[in-house]
Amino acid sequence: MPTDYDIHNVTVEVTAVVGGNVIQFEGAGASDSVGLGITNVALIQQGDTTNTNVLVNGDFSQPNLGGGWATYNSIPGWTALNLEMGAGPIYNSAWSNSTQIIELDSVVNFEITQDLTFDSNFAVIANSTSPPACPTSALFPPANYTLQFDWAPNTVGTANLLTSQANILWNNVVLDSLVPTNIT
């Protein structure tokens, strides 16, 4: 059983290309309808002094659930199947009352995705699954971004390490795997 229910902050460097890019968070390990939660997802171009998050709804504040929870197939900025979103304290008392999270093992392990299309100046021109046409990425050098987010295991019903895991993917490549520490 995990004994590490702290909120963890992850920061990873990613390289974006002109054209289509995709960020994904997927539940991993055994599925028992109790996984880990994520929130405060930000993607910021390195060197951007304004720290502008190019992701839509990275704090999962929309729709506002007023302290409850619900399942969706999509929310603003994100697509998934059986996406479970709710007030952080429902899942782990370490989350603040104003925090909404995504739980990555609602009824099965699932994946949430946000597609981004960058123009040749690395301005986001689309956050959708149907990106507009844009120049060929081979003509332009890539740009570096910092991906950051918070995660924590669910304290309600978590029986073992195998249920509270997730993978983070950028352009279909696993960047990091999240696994709670201090397992007893």
N, C-alpha and C positions, 0 to 999 in steps of 0.2 A: 504494500500500500504506500503511495507517495506520502511523504511528510513535508514536502516542500510545496506549500501552497502560495508562495510569494508571487507578486507580480514581477515579471522579468521584462527588461527592455532589450530589444535586439536592434543592432545597427549593422547593415550589410551594404557594401558597395555593389552597384549593378551598372552595366553598360547598356545604354539605350541606342537604338539605331533609328535612322530616318525611316518612317513607315510604321508598320505594326509591331507592337510590343505587348506582352501580356504578363500580369502578375497573378499568381494563384496561391491560395492557401488550401491545403488538403488535409483532412483528418487521416491519421495513419494508425497502424496497430489494430488491436482487437476492437471490434465495434460492439458497444453495449449501451448505446444511447447516452453515454456520459463521456465527454471528451474534454478538451481544453478550450479556453476562450481567447480571442484576440480582439484588440481595439487600437485606436490611435495610430492607424496605418498612414504613413506619410512617405512620399517619394519627392525628393527635393534635388534639383540640379546642383551639383557641386559648383561653388563659386557664386551661387545666387544669394546675394546679401539680404534679400527680402524673405528668404526661407519659404517660398511659395510651394505649397503642397499641390502637385499636379493631379493627384487622385481625387475622385469625386466621393464624398461621403466616407472618408477614411476613419472617421470617429463613429460611424454607424449610428449617427443621431437621427437619421431619416429612414423610415418614419419614426416619429417619437412614440414610444410605447407606454409612456406615463408610468413607468415602474413595473410593467408586466413583461410578457414575452409572447412571441408568435412565430410561425413558420411562413416562409415565402419561397417563391422560385426566383425572385429578383427583388432588389431594393435599388434606390437610386445609385448608379455607378457600378453595381455588382450584379452578377448572375450566378445562379446555383440551382440545385434541385433540393428541396427540403431544407433550405437555409433556416437555421434557428437563431433568432436574435432576441435579446432580452436585457433587462436591467442587470448590471454587473453583480450586485449583491445576491441575486437569485442563485448564482452559480458559485460565487466565492466572496466571502465577506470582506476580503481585502480590496475589492473594487469599490470605488466611491458610488454614492447613491445616484449621481448624475451620469454615470458611465453606462453606455450600452455596448454590449459585446456580441460577437458572433461565436456560437458554440459549434465546434467542428465535428460533432458526432451526434446529430439530432436523432435520427432513427437509424442511420447508417453513417459510416464515414463519408463525408462529401467534400466538395471543392467549391470555393468561391473564386470568382474570376473577374478581373477588370482589364479590358482591352484598351490600349492607348495607341493613338496614331500621332506621330511627331512629324512636323514639317522640317525643312532643311535648316531652320534656325532653332530647332528643338522646342518649338512652341507646340503645345498639345492642340491638335485640330479635331480630335474626336476621342471620346471615351465611350465606345460602343462596340458591339459585335459586328457592325457593318461599317468599317472605316472607309472614308473617301479615298479616291486615288491620290497618290502622292509620288514624288520622285523616287527613283530606284536608290535604295540605301547604299549600294556599292559606290555611288558617286560622292558620298559625304562621310567624313570621319564620325565615329560614334561619340556620344557624350556620356560622362559619368554622372550617376545619380546616387544619392544615399537613400536607402530604404530603411525605415525604422518603424517599429511597432511594439506594442506591449502584449504579453501573453501570461496566462496563469492556468494551472490545472483547476478543474471543477472540484470543489470540496464536497459537493452533494452527490453521494452515490458512487464516487470513484473507488473502485475495488482494487485496482492494481496498475502497475506501470504500463501495461500493454494497452490500456484504454485512453490514456492522456498523452497522445503523441500527434505530431503534425509535421508536414513538409511544406517548405516555402519554395515556390518555383518562379523563376524569371525566364520568360521565353522558353518554357518547357524544360528547363534545366533546374535540378534541385540545388538551391543555394544553401539551405540549412535544414536540419531536422531538429524539432523541438521535443525534448524528453525531460520530464521532471527528474530532479536529483533527490538524494536522500530517501531512497526506497527502503522500507523496512519489511 
